[in-house]
Amino acid sequence: MANLMKSFFSQCARPKGFLGNLMLRFMNFGHAPLTNWGLGFIDFQDKWTMLDIGCGGGATLKRLLKRSKDAKVYGIDISENSVVKAKQVNSKVLDKQVFVTQGSAEKLPYEDEKFDLITAVETVYFWPNISNCFKEVKRVLKHGGQFAIMIEVIDKDSVWTDVVKGMTAYPPEQLKQMLEDSGFVKVEIQRKKPSYALISCVKE
Ligand SMILES: C[S@@+](CC[C@H](N)C(=O)[O-])C[C@H]1O[C@@H](n2cnc3c(N)ncnc32)[C@H](O)[C@@H]1O
């Protein structure tokens, strides 16, 4: 039983197969409270071009689209299953207002200065060489564009890092420092009990 639970929760890292699809459905609902709370801090404008990295099952893409009239929303995820699910969930506006691609935060397949807002919900734990990923985020953000990281696992020694293979937990203050080191400005942390954290910043 413990092994089955571990296999299930390890699907967070890169959903695959039957358990991966189950996890994607679970996350689309399970991450709603954190995502809606975090998005509440952003002053959305009409016609924004936005990117959600590690978009999973695509629920955040939908949530972003609702908040900016005539927006375009891009999603990218390393997992093929995530991409399939995100496309299904956004099928009505797919390739018109929502665009989903398979790929990694390490090498974003977008031109420089494309996005007004980039979000990353419950995904930075899995990014390899996170500082390089932040440089990529900065490259594709417009000047004045915002980057918003939302996380629930904030302690380095969290039990989740034992349960989920390949997961690294970053305290919000550490992410803040890394973002500042990558050249972002206005780096701010918002917190809500028990462990919600939003780390937001701006490209100058
Ligand atoms: C815990 S899930 C969160 C999914 C979604 N953001 C949500 O809130 O429901 C983490 C997601 O990040 C994706 N991911 C992991 N490493 C990635 C990388 N290097 N680049 C892009 N996506 C990645 C996984 O495939 C997975 O879909």
The ligand as a Gaussian input file, in Angstrom:
#p B3LYP/6-31G(d) Opt

LIG

0 1
 C        3.175000      18.692000      -9.444000
 S        2.851000      18.885000     -11.182000
 C        1.980000      20.460000     -11.230000
 C        1.168000      20.613000     -12.485000
 C        0.365000      21.902000     -12.577000
 N        1.220000      23.068000     -12.567000
 C       -0.646000      21.981000     -11.484000
 O       -0.563000      22.884000     -10.635000
 O       -1.559000      21.131000     -11.430000
 C        4.441000      19.301000     -11.843000
 C        4.450000      19.391000     -13.348000
 O        5.719000      19.944000     -13.764000
 C        6.145000      19.241000     -14.912000
 N        7.599000      19.363000     -15.052000
 C        8.562000      18.718000     -14.342000
 N        9.777000      19.101000     -14.762000
 C        9.593000      20.015000     -15.746000
 C       10.473000      20.765000     -16.564000
 N       11.807000      20.653000     -16.459000
 N        9.952000      21.596000     -17.487000
 C        8.595000      21.708000     -17.619000
 N        7.715000      21.001000     -16.883000
 C        8.197000      20.174000     -15.936000
 C        5.667000      17.804000     -14.670000
 O        5.645000      17.044000     -15.842000
 C        4.303000      18.045000     -14.049000
 O        3.272000      18.097000     -15.001000

